[in-house]
Structure formats: C-alpha cells, structure tokens
Amino acid sequence: MFKGSMRLAVDKWGRIEVTEPANFVVKEDNNMSLVEYELVTVAADAVAADE
C-alpha cells in the first residue's frame, strides 16, 4: 500500500517487452484505480479469539 493505492513492485530481474496489442474492451464501470485501501491493524488478542 502506498498513499491508499496498490503498487506494482518489480525487482532487478523484472523486464518489459514489446508485445502484440491486446484485443479487449475496458470495463470503465469497474475502475479499481478509484478504490482506496487502508491498512487495518488487528490486535493479537482478536486473532487468537477467532481461532
């Protein structure tokens, strides 16, 4: 998480290559970039109670 958004982390072995254009239609009504996430810390007591 970074400032409420998901990030893609690529290590030194990651690479980008040119490919053929994809044939698909973007679903603009389900824009995951507009969703903000936040980290929630859970107390160890609450986790132990669930088990």
BELBEL-V103848 format. One record per helix or strand. SS is the DSSP state (a for helix, b for strand). FROM is the first residue (numbers start at 1). TO is the last residue. If there is no record, write none. Layout:
SS & FROM & TO
SS & FROM & TO
//
This chain:
b & 2 & 2
b & 5 & 5
a & 32 & 34
a & 44 & 50
//
